[in-house]
Amino acid sequence: MIMVVTENVPPRLRGRLAVWLLEVRAGVYVGSVSKRVREMIWQHCETFMEDGNIVMAWQTNTESGFDFQTLGENRRMPIDYDGLRLVEFFPVEEENSP
């Protein structure tokens, strides 16, 4: 099973994702596809993302039982901590800071 969450991506990418996955909420896609199809979907995300951001998570046999990857700018970024995948939050940048 895989899950793809998109923000601010162009409608053509949303349409492409809907071909292979079910859009259960706006920008949230789920489905059960092979590794090859998952990698092909990710290539489409890289090609058509523009200024948006995307996270893809899928089931695998790791400590946590899943893995994920991201594209684009977001406050949450994946980090590797002793082999465990965690999420790091970047602080909010203020526009009026010196």
Secondary structure, 3 states (H helix, E strand, C coil): CEEEEEECCCHHHHHHHHHHCEEEECCEEEECCCHHHHHHHHHHHHHHCCCCEEEEEEECCCCCCEEEEEECCCCEEEEEECCEEEEEECCCCCCCCC
